[in-house]
Amino acid sequence: MNTLHIRQLLNLRENIDKIGFVLATASIVGSIYTYTHDENLGIFIGLWASAILIGSKRIHDWMN
């Protein structure tokens, strides 16, 4: 990988909303897995997905 490609991947100004989407997806997948072991904890983890999506969009709008 060349240096320019790495800089583009690490450019948080442009990718914060994409990073938020990936984290929200991971939260949903993690909550489904956790729900099979502990229902309350699974629901709690799943609730963070919407907060992550909204927060990453707000940060993206604020930075640009």
C-alpha positions in Angstrom: 0.0 0.0 0.0 1.3 3.4 -0.8 1.2 6.3 1.7 -1.6 8.2 -0.1 -4.0 5.2 0.2 -3.3 4.8 3.9 -3.9 8.6 4.4 -7.2 8.3 2.6 -8.3 5.4 4.8 -7.3 7.2 8.0 -8.9 10.5 7.0 -11.5 10.8 9.8 -13.2 13.9 8.4 -14.5 12.0 5.4 -14.9 8.5 7.0 -16.4 9.2 10.5 -19.9 8.3 9.3 -18.7 5.1 7.7 -16.8 4.2 10.9 -20.0 4.9 12.9 -21.9 2.6 10.6 -19.4 -0.2 11.0 -19.5 0.2 14.8 -23.3 0.3 14.9 -23.4 -2.9 12.8 -20.9 -4.5 15.2 -23.1 -3.4 18.1 -26.1 -5.1 16.6 -24.3 -8.3 15.9 -22.8 -8.3 19.4 -26.2 -7.7 20.9 -27.7 -10.6 19.1 -24.9 -12.9 20.3 -25.1 -11.5 23.8 -28.9 -11.8 23.9 -28.6 -15.6 23.5 -26.7 -15.6 26.8 -28.2 -12.7 28.8 -31.3 -11.0 27.5 -31.0 -7.7 29.4 -27.4 -7.2 28.4 -28.1 -8.0 24.8 -30.9 -5.4 24.7 -28.6 -2.8 26.4 -25.8 -3.4 23.9 -28.4 -3.1 21.0 -29.6 0.3 22.2 -26.2 1.8 21.5 -26.5 1.2 17.7 -28.8 4.2 17.2 -26.7 6.4 19.5 -23.6 5.5 17.5 -25.3 6.2 14.2 -26.7 9.6 15.3 -23.4 10.6 17.0 -21.2 9.8 14.1 -23.5 11.7 11.7 -23.5 14.7 14.0 -19.7 14.6 14.3 -19.4 14.2 10.5 -21.7 17.3 9.9 -19.8 19.3 12.6 -16.4 18.5 11.1 -17.4 19.4 7.5 
